[in-house]
Amino acid sequence: MSVPPNRILSALLTVAITLVWLVNGLFCKVLNYVPRHRMIVARILGETHAPILTTLIGLSEILMAVWIVSGIRSRWCAIAQITVVALMNVLEFILVPDLLLFGRLNAVFATIFIMIVYIQEFVFHNNHGLPYIFGRSSK
């Protein structure tokens, strides 16, 4: 049984997008392996509540990863991802470019990520989530 190439690419994109949210949420924010994220939150939202807010943002990113894998309302999920990434990067571009890994160049990487999310959902139209990889429909 052969799997169509765009199905494989779609599955790989789903896994990659999910990992971006999971790694950034769990490792960078919740476990604080990348303190720069907490510094960004502190600078934008205030030092007092930065630890808890960073953890909550990280947990939200983990939930985004779960939402992606579930395949539930995948178009709304893609729209949410695009909106969150765009807003977050505009704020960081303006308010804390010195704390970004690649400075203002981060906006380029954010744009590429947004394009990948868009292509995954609105070009490949994969609204099946991770079960799609294994040939099972989640509908």
Residue pairs with C-beta under 8 A, 6 or more apart in sequence:
3 135
6 124
7 132
9 124
10 120
10 124
10 126
10 132
11 126
11 130
11 132
11 133
13 116
13 119
13 120
13 124
13 126
14 68
14 69
14 120
14 126
14 129
14 130
14 132
14 133
15 130
15 133
16 116
17 68
17 81
17 113
17 116
17 117
17 120
18 65
18 68
18 69
18 130
19 65
20 113
21 61
21 62
21 64
21 65
21 68
21 81
22 61
22 62
22 65
24 37
24 58
24 61
25 57
25 58
25 59
25 60
25 61
25 62
25 64
25 65
26 58
26 61
26 62
27 33
27 34
28 34
28 37
28 58
29 37
29 38
29 54
29 55
29 57
29 58
29 61
30 55
30 58
30 59
30 62
32 38
32 54
36 99
36 101
37 54
37 58
38 50
38 51
38 54
39 50
39 99
40 92
40 96
40 99
40 100
41 50
41 53
41 54
41 57
42 50
43 95
43 96
43 99
44 91
44 92
44 95
44 96
45 53
64 77
64 80
64 81
64 84
67 73
67 77
67 80
68 74
68 77
68 81
68 129
69 129
69 130
70 129
70 130
70 138
71 126
71 127
71 128
71 129
71 130
71 131
71 132
71 138
72 129
72 138
74 121
74 126
74 127
74 128
74 129
75 121
75 122
75 127
77 121
78 117
78 118
78 120
78 121
78 122
81 114
81 117
82 114
82 117
82 118
85 110
85 113
85 114
85 117
86 110
86 114
88 110
89 106
89 107
89 110
92 99
92 100
92 106
93 100
93 104
93 106
93 107
97 103
97 104
100 106
102 108
102 109
120 126
121 127
126 132
128 137
128 138
128 139
129 138
131 137
131 138
132 138
